């Protein structure tokens, strides 16, 4: 599984794999059953430099490129997709939004804390009635002039916020000009403990259970003008740029889940005997394994292409959507086949494919459903076709 990686990138993969195998794997099912978020693991990943992945060293980051970031997410997801999900949301959505759209003071204040793992980040866009339709955002921020600087007063509810209850800072989207949506949506940095801001219900999920998902409630939540992240009215536009990179991380997460499920199925096929033979000797099982391995490599290559283009400063709107769409759908298929290879044992929590099967479905939903990815891809295809100019 070389793919032309540098020696440093190969070493990074080995380092993350050893950490995941040694520090995470023994506890995966315990965390899943108890829905316990392993804060200590998160802090260790910060100390290792993983949480500072794509940020410059002068802000406490590790200076990884997106290929290296994808490697890290994949290796974490290969063992525990829940941890990988919280890491991806922390880096790609919260920290990166501040890094890309924030001003210098905001970057200096927040990025080092988030990159080190001292603070945990969340990103709140979705609402009960506005998921893919961000134009339906109801959360409202009203500016009040107080002395010279002024204050924003935010009211509304957010939902499906990864890391919500454990976050120290959350990027919150709210409407500041209803007449010009989506350009009327702005982003705000709201810290834990801010009056009028709290985590609501923790969702009881099918999978990714140790990664907390919460509703976030804002009731007359007052934040100073300095907490506006980016230009007023441009929060959703910035969010779309952030999602292009975020989709690369979800593609990598999908590849990692698929790889973990495939490896478990391959191992099992060499141990399980039926009719006096290992089931790996049956052509039907061999065909499943061949399809799984081929599809995983294809998904990984699409992910690496998007990461390479991102590193080159190219527009990855189409390519990141393609990677996310293909990798997530393939991962679902691979996990389904992994359970099938295990037969009845695949339905038991004693085997890792049961959890992979539950966890993987989120990848076709989060950060834009498969249907939304197809719309993004089609829009770019039509735009680039001269006959549709």
C-alpha positions in Angstrom: 0.0 0.0 0.0 2.7 2.4 -1.1 1.0 4.8 -3.5 4.3 6.7 -3.9 4.3 8.0 -0.3 7.5 9.5 1.0 9.5 7.8 3.8 8.1 10.4 6.2 4.5 9.6 5.2 5.2 5.9 5.6 6.6 6.5 9.0 3.6 8.6 9.9 1.3 5.7 8.9 3.3 3.3 11.1 3.2 5.7 14.1 -0.5 6.3 14.0 -1.2 2.6 13.4 0.9 1.6 16.4 -0.9 4.1 18.5 -4.3 3.1 17.4 -3.5 -0.6 17.8 -1.9 -0.2 21.2 -3.9 2.6 22.9 -7.3 2.4 21.2 -8.1 -1.1 20.0 -8.3 -2.7 23.5 -11.0 -0.3 24.5 -13.1 0.2 21.3 -16.1 -1.9 22.4 -16.1 -0.6 25.9 -16.2 3.0 24.6 -18.9 2.1 22.2 -21.2 0.4 24.8 -20.8 3.1 27.3 -20.8 6.0 24.8 -17.7 7.2 26.5 -15.5 9.8 24.7 -11.8 9.0 25.4 -10.6 12.4 26.3 -7.2 11.0 27.3 -6.7 9.6 23.8 -7.6 13.0 22.3 -5.0 14.7 24.4 -2.4 12.2 23.4 -3.2 12.7 19.7 -2.7 16.4 20.4 0.7 15.8 22.0 1.6 13.6 18.9 0.8 16.5 16.6 -2.2 14.9 14.9 -4.7 17.6 16.0 -2.4 20.3 14.6 -2.2 18.4 11.3 -2.8 20.9 8.6 -1.8 24.1 10.5 1.5 25.9 10.4 4.1 25.4 13.1 4.0 29.1 14.1 0.5 28.5 15.3 1.4 25.3 17.1 0.5 23.1 14.2 2.4 20.2 12.6 2.5 21.5 9.1 1.1 18.3 7.6 -0.2 18.4 4.0 -3.6 17.0 3.2 -2.1 13.7 2.1 -0.6 13.2 5.5 -3.8 14.3 7.2 -5.7 11.7 5.2 -3.3 9.0 6.2 -3.8 9.9 9.9 -7.6 9.9 9.7 -7.6 6.6 7.8 -5.4 4.9 10.3 -7.5 6.1 13.2 -10.7 5.0 11.5 -9.2 1.6 10.7 -9.4 0.9 14.5 -12.1 3.2 15.8 -14.2 5.3 13.4 -15.7 7.2 16.4 -12.4 8.7 17.4 -11.5 9.5 13.8 -14.8 11.3 13.4 -14.3 13.5 16.4 -10.7 14.2 15.2 -11.9 15.1 11.7 -14.6 17.4 13.0 -12.2 19.1 15.4 -9.6 19.7 12.7 -11.4 20.1 9.4 -14.5 22.0 10.6 -13.8 23.9 13.7 -10.1 24.7 13.7 -9.8 25.0 10.0 -12.8 27.4 9.8 -11.0 29.7 12.4 -7.7 29.3 10.5 -9.2 30.1 7.0 -11.8 32.7 7.9 -10.7 34.2 11.2 -8.5 37.2 11.7 -4.9 37.1 13.1 -6.0 37.6 16.7 -8.5 34.8 16.5 -6.0 32.5 14.9 -3.4 33.2 17.6 -6.0 32.8 20.3 -7.6 29.6 19.3 -5.5 27.5 16.8 -2.6 26.7 19.2 -5.0 25.5 21.9 -7.0 23.4 19.4 -3.8 22.1 17.7 -2.4 20.9 21.0 -5.6 19.2 22.2 -5.8 21.5 25.2 -9.1 22.6 23.7 -11.7 20.7 21.7 -13.6 22.2 18.9 -17.1 21.8 17.4 -18.9 23.3 14.3 -22.6 24.0 14.4 -24.4 24.5 11.1 -27.2 22.0 10.9 -30.6 22.7 12.5 -33.7 20.5 13.0 -35.3 21.9 9.9 -32.2 22.8 7.8 -29.6 20.2 7.0 -28.6 20.2 3.3 -30.8 23.3 3.0 -28.6 25.7 4.8 -30.7 28.5 3.4 -33.4 27.4 5.8 -31.3 28.4 8.8 -33.4 29.8 11.6 -30.8 30.7 14.3 -30.6 34.5 14.4 -27.9 36.9 15.5 -28.8 40.5 16.1 -26.2 43.2 16.6 -26.6 45.5 19.5 -24.5 48.6 19.9 -22.9 48.7 23.3 -20.4 51.5 23.9 -17.9 51.2 21.0 -17.5 47.6 20.1 -21.0 46.2 20.2 -22.5 42.7 21.0 -24.2 40.0 18.9 -27.2 38.4 20.5 -27.8 34.9 19.2 -30.9 32.8 19.5 -31.6 29.4 18.0 -31.0 25.6 18.2 -28.4 23.6 16.4 -28.4 19.8 16.0 -26.1 17.0 14.9 -23.1 18.9 16.4 -20.1 16.5 16.7 -18.2 17.1 19.9 -20.9 19.4 21.1 -20.9 18.6 24.8 -17.1 18.4 25.1 -16.2 21.4 23.0 -14.4 24.4 24.5 -15.2 26.5 21.4 -17.8 26.1 18.8 -18.2 27.8 15.4 -21.9 28.7 15.2 -23.7 29.8 12.0 -26.6 32.3 12.4 -28.6 34.5 10.1 -27.6 38.2 10.4 -29.4 39.4 7.3 -32.5 37.4 6.3 -32.9 39.3 3.1 -29.7 38.1 1.5 -29.4 34.4 2.5 -27.2 32.5 2.1 -25.0 35.5 2.1 -26.8 36.7 5.2 -25.4 33.9 7.3 -22.5 34.7 9.6 -20.1 32.6 11.7 -19.4 33.2 15.4 -16.9 31.8 17.8 -18.8 30.8 21.0 -16.8 29.5 24.0 -18.0 27.0 26.5 -19.4 28.8 29.5 -20.8 31.7 27.5 -24.0 32.8 29.1 -27.0 31.5 27.1 -25.0 28.8 25.4 -25.2 25.1 26.3 -25.3 21.6 25.0 -28.7 20.1 24.9 -29.7 16.5 24.3 -27.0 14.0 23.4 -28.2 11.8 20.5 -28.4 8.0 21.1 -27.0 6.9 17.8 -26.8 3.7 15.7 -23.0 4.0 15.4 -20.1 6.3 16.1 -21.3 6.1 19.6 -18.3 7.3 21.6 -18.2 10.5 19.5 -20.7 12.7 21.2 -23.4 14.3 19.0 -25.5 17.0 20.6 -28.0 19.7 20.0 -26.7 23.1 20.9 -29.0 25.7 22.4 -28.5 29.5 22.2 -30.9 31.6 24.3 -30.0 35.3 24.3 -26.4 34.3 23.9 -24.3 37.4 23.9 -20.9 37.4 22.2 -18.7 40.4 21.6 -18.2 41.8 18.1 -14.7 40.4 18.1 -16.2 36.9 18.0 -17.5 37.3 14.5 -15.4 34.9 12.4 -14.9 36.2 8.9 -17.0 39.0 7.3 -20.6 39.5 8.4 -22.9 37.7 6.0 -20.1 35.4 4.6 -20.2 32.6 7.1 -22.0 30.1 4.9 -19.8 31.0 1.9 -16.8 30.3 4.2 -18.5 27.1 5.4 -18.7 25.8 1.8 -14.9 26.3 1.4 -14.3 24.5 4.7 -16.5 21.5 3.6 -14.3 21.0 0.5 -11.5 20.0 2.8 -13.8 18.3 5.3 -15.0 15.9 2.6 -11.5 14.8 2.1 -11.3 13.8 5.7 -14.6 11.9 5.5 -13.4 10.1 2.4 -10.3 9.1 4.3 -12.4 8.1 7.3 -14.5 5.9 4.9 -11.4 4.3 3.5 -10.1 3.5 7.0 -13.4 1.9 8.0 -13.4 -0.2 4.8 -9.8 -1.2 5.4 -10.5 -2.3 8.9 -13.6 -4.3 7.9 -11.7 -5.9 5.0 -8.8 -7.0 7.1 -11.1 -8.5 9.7 -13.0 -10.4 7.0 -9.7 -11.6 5.4 -8.4 -12.8 8.7 -11.7 -14.6 9.5 -11.8 -16.3 6.1 -8.4 -17.9 6.8 -9.6 -19.2 10.2 -13.1 -20.4 9.6 -13.6 -23.9 8.3 -16.7 -25.3 6.6 -17.1 -28.5 4.7 -13.5 -29.5 5.7 -11.9 -26.4 4.2 -11.1 -22.9 5.1 -13.7 -20.6 3.6 -10.9 -18.5 2.0 -10.5 -21.5 -0.4 -14.0 -21.1 -1.8 -14.3 -19.1 -5.0 -17.3 -17.1 -3.8 -15.4 -15.8 -0.8 -12.3 -15.1 -2.9 -14.4 -13.0 -5.3 -15.8 -11.0 -2.4 -12.3 -10.3 -1.1 -11.0 -9.4 -4.5 -13.8 -6.9 -5.1 -13.4 -5.4 -1.6 -9.6 -4.9 -2.0 -10.0 -3.4 -5.5 -12.7 -1.0 -4.4 -10.8 0.2 -1.3 -7.7 0.9 -3.4 -9.9 2.9 -5.9 -11.5 4.9 -3.1 -8.1 5.6 -1.5 -6.7 6.8 -4.9 -9.7 9.2 -5.3 -9.1 10.5 -1.8 -5.3 11.0 -2.4 -6.0 12.8 -5.7 -8.3 15.3 -3.9 -5.7 15.7 -1.1 -2.9 16.2 -3.6 -5.0 18.8 -5.5 -5.8 20.6 -2.2 -2.1 20.7 -1.3 -1.4 22.1 -4.8 -3.8 25.0 -4.1 -6.3 23.8 -6.8 -10.1 23.9 -6.6 -11.2 20.6 -5.2 -15.0 21.2 -5.0 -15.7 18.4 -7.6 -12.8 16.1 -6.6 -13.5 16.1 -2.9 -17.2 15.4 -3.5 -16.2 12.5 -5.8 -13.9 11.1 -3.2 -16.4 11.4 -0.4 -19.2 10.0 -2.5 -17.3 7.0 -3.8 -15.4 6.2 -0.7 -18.4 6.3 1.6 -20.6 4.2 -0.7 -17.8 1.7 -1.2 -17.2 1.5 2.6 -20.8 0.6 3.2 -20.6 -2.1 0.6 -17.3 -3.5 2.0 -18.7 -3.6 5.5 -21.8 -5.4 4.3 -19.6 -8.0 2.6 -17.4 -8.3 5.7 -20.4 -9.2 7.8 -21.6 -11.6 5.1 -18.3 -13.4 5.1 -18.5 -13.8 8.9 -22.0 -15.3 8.5 -23.9 -15.4 11.9 -20.8 -14.3 13.8 -20.8 -11.1 11.9 -24.0 -10.2 13.7 -22.3 -10.5 17.1 -20.5 -7.8 19.0 -17.6 -10.3 19.6 -16.4 -9.5 16.1 -15.2 -6.0 14.9 -17.2 -6.1 11.7 -20.5 -5.6 13.6 -19.3 -2.2 14.8 -17.8 -1.2 11.4 -21.2 -2.0 9.9 -23.0 0.3 12.3 -20.4 3.1 12.1 -20.0 3.2 8.4 -23.5 4.5 7.4 -22.8 7.9 8.8 -20.2 8.4 6.1 -22.9 8.6 3.4 -24.8 11.2 5.4 -22.4 13.5 7.3 -20.9 16.6 5.7 -23.3 16.3 2.8 -25.3 13.2 1.9 -24.5 11.1 -1.2 -27.3 12.9 -3.0 -25.8 16.3 -2.2 -22.4 15.1 -3.4 -23.9 14.2 -6.8 -25.5 17.6 -7.1 -22.1 19.2 -6.4 -20.4 17.0 -8.9 -23.0 17.6 -11.6 -23.0 21.3 -11.1 -19.2 21.4 -11.7 -19.5 19.1 -14.7 -22.1 21.3 -16.3 -20.2 24.4 -15.6 -17.1 23.0 -17.3 -19.0 21.9 -20.4 -18.8 24.6 -23.1 -22.2 23.5 -24.4 -23.8 24.6 -21.1 -21.9 27.9 -20.8 
